[in-house]
Amino acid sequence: MATARRAVSETLRALPVPLAYALVAATVSGTVGGGVGLVLGLRAYVPTAWFAVLEVGLPAAVLGAVLGLVAGSLAARGSS
């Protein structure tokens, strides 16, 4: 586990700041969105709950990537 964490950390450090922020934000928001979609899908209609995961998780990941890119751009600009 520690080795994987170290590998991810080194990979993110090698990327430009805006891209690293975008990847982290997309991952976090996509995971949260997928969880919310799963709960909503299971409450609505169990056989199609998998589609609700995609229906909520993918837009959340895209929105997270855009917001992460903006935040990373601002952070990179501020540290210059």
C-alpha positions, -999 to 999 in steps of 0.1 A, spaced: 0 0 0 28 24 9 46 16 -23 15 24 -44 9 56 -25 46 66 -31 43 58 -68 11 79 -72 27 108 -52 58 107 -75 37 106 -106 16 136 -95 47 156 -86 61 150 -121 29 165 -137 23 202 -142 3 216 -112 -30 223 -131 -30 187 -145 -23 172 -111 -51 192 -95 -75 182 -123 -67 145 -119 -71 145 -82 -103 165 -83 -118 143 -110 -110 112 -91 -124 124 -58 -156 140 -73 -161 110 -97 -159 86 -68 -183 106 -46 -207 111 -76 -206 74 -83 -214 66 -47 -243 90 -48 -255 75 -81 -253 40 -66 -275 50 -36 -300 68 -58 -301 40 -83 -306 13 -56 -335 34 -41 -351 40 -75 -348 6 -94 -322 -20 -85 -317 -36 -119 -306 -3 -134 -286 10 -105 -253 5 -124 -265 31 -149 -272 56 -122 -236 53 -111 -224 63 -146 -252 89 -150 -241 108 -118 -205 98 -115 -193 108 -150 -206 143 -150 -193 147 -114 -158 136 -126 -159 160 -156 -170 189 -133 -143 180 -108 -117 179 -136 -127 214 -148 -127 229 -113 -94 212 -105 -79 226 -136 -90 261 -127 -78 257 -91 -45 243 -103 -40 271 -128 -47 297 -100 -23 279 -77 4 277 -103 0 313 -112 1 324 -75 34 305 -68 52 320 -98 
